[in-house]
């Protein structure tokens, strides 16, 4: 059985997450890494046509990163989730490239 994926297969789904220690927040590390991933890898090497960004409503830093990268806010999702002992109820969805 082959585990390779053709770079032109539009039926694939990739997920990436980021987390940064609070002492490094605001330093541009996530923006730079995400920009490289988005423009040099996803678009150029994997021919990705659409990406959906998701972050918690209260995570203003992640919202700013997505907006700097050219994502546009699409809406939000409501759910019931506990993350690291904190009850979360919604996230904001972003689209890239922007829907026109």
C-alpha positions in Angstrom: 0.0 0.0 0.0 1.4 3.4 -1.0 1.3 6.3 1.5 2.5 8.9 -1.0 0.2 11.7 -1.9 0.1 13.3 -5.4 0.7 17.0 -5.0 -2.2 17.7 -7.4 -4.7 15.6 -5.4 -7.4 18.2 -4.3 -9.1 15.7 -2.0 -6.4 15.9 0.7 -6.7 17.6 4.0 -3.7 19.0 5.9 -3.8 20.3 9.5 -1.2 22.4 11.2 -1.3 24.0 14.6 0.9 26.4 16.4 1.7 27.3 19.9 4.2 29.7 21.3 5.4 30.3 24.8 3.9 33.5 26.2 7.4 34.9 26.6 7.9 34.9 22.8 4.4 36.2 21.9 4.4 39.2 19.6 7.9 38.5 18.3 6.8 37.6 14.8 8.0 33.9 15.0 4.5 32.5 14.2 3.9 35.0 11.4 7.2 34.3 9.7 6.9 30.5 10.0 3.3 30.6 8.8 4.2 32.8 5.9 6.8 30.4 4.8 4.5 27.5 5.2 1.7 29.2 3.3 3.5 30.9 0.4 6.6 28.7 -0.1 5.2 25.3 0.7 1.4 25.1 0.5 1.0 27.3 -2.6 4.2 26.6 -4.5 4.9 22.9 -3.7 1.5 21.4 -2.9 -0.7 23.6 -5.2 -3.1 24.3 -2.3 -6.0 26.4 -3.5 -7.8 27.1 -0.3 -7.0 27.2 3.4 -9.3 27.7 6.4 -7.8 29.2 9.5 -9.4 28.7 12.9 -8.6 30.3 16.3 -10.4 30.9 19.6 -12.4 34.0 19.8 -10.3 35.4 22.6 -7.0 34.7 20.9 -6.4 38.1 19.4 -2.7 37.2 18.5 -3.8 34.4 16.2 -6.4 36.5 14.6 -3.8 39.2 13.8 -1.4 36.6 12.3 -4.2 35.2 10.1 -5.1 38.7 8.9 -1.4 39.6 8.3 -1.2 36.6 6.1 -4.1 37.7 3.9 -6.9 35.6 5.5 -10.4 37.1 5.7 -12.8 36.5 8.5 -15.7 34.3 7.4 -17.7 33.7 10.6 -17.6 31.7 13.7 -18.4 28.2 15.1 -20.0 27.4 18.4 -19.2 24.2 20.3 -18.6 23.0 23.8 -14.9 22.1 24.5 -12.5 22.1 27.4 -8.9 23.0 26.5 -6.2 22.9 29.2 -8.9 23.2 31.8 -10.6 26.2 30.1 -14.1 26.0 28.8 -14.2 27.2 25.2 -17.4 27.8 23.3 -16.5 29.3 19.9 -13.9 29.9 17.3 -13.5 32.3 14.4 -13.1 31.0 10.9 -10.9 32.7 8.3 -10.5 31.9 4.6 -7.4 32.1 2.3 -7.3 33.3 -0.3 -10.1 35.8 0.5 -13.5 34.9 -1.0 -14.4 37.5 -3.7 
